[in-house]
Amino acid sequence: MTKSDDLARIIIGCKNGDSECFSQLVDIYAGRCYGYFYRMTGNKEVSDDLLSELFVRVVEKIGSQKGGSFEGWLFKTASNIFYDYLRDKQRQKKLFELEGNQPEIKSAETERLEDDEIDKLQKQLKRLDMDTKELIMLRFYSELSFKEIAAMRSEPIGTTLSKLHRGLKKLRELMEQ
């Protein structure tokens, strides 16, 4: 039995409500999904929360996944959760500004994490626009193919390749500074 046959069997089991199959799915994808969230947020606790939300949503919505790449569907769901998180964060920031009660943005813990754990690449990734950063994360940290990313983003593969090429060129320039 091949790896893709095993994955197909696990996905079918999840769609049928098999908790053991769901546990196997979490084992297979938790690391990659956590890496995606961590590289997008730079925060361990937020990444843990987003990862939990992702797998709750997978349980709820796996029946809607039809054909195509499961990984593409999974990372599209992860991307949607991340952008929901950004919208919520933006709403909270506006609410605090309206109340005139804006809390300190960075906690001591966040600063310590940045100083201790975020290397030069992570810092330079933060300087990229969100679309470019997401493309790089999906390709290199989530290990999706160009075809899967293009399908997920509903754009021609050439457009995806071009955007990724420009993004990597910009990242290289930032790294050389």
Buried (B, 14 or more C-beta within 10 A) or exposed (E): EEEEEEBEBBBEBBEEEBEEBBEBBBEBBBEBBBBBBBBBBBBBEBBEBBBEBBBEBBBEEBEEBEEEBBBBBBBBBBBEBBEEBEEEEEEEEEEEEEEEEEEEEEEEEBEEBBEEEBEEEEEBBBEBEEEBBBBBBBBEBBEBBBEBBBBBBEEEBEEBBEBBEEBBEBBEEBEEE
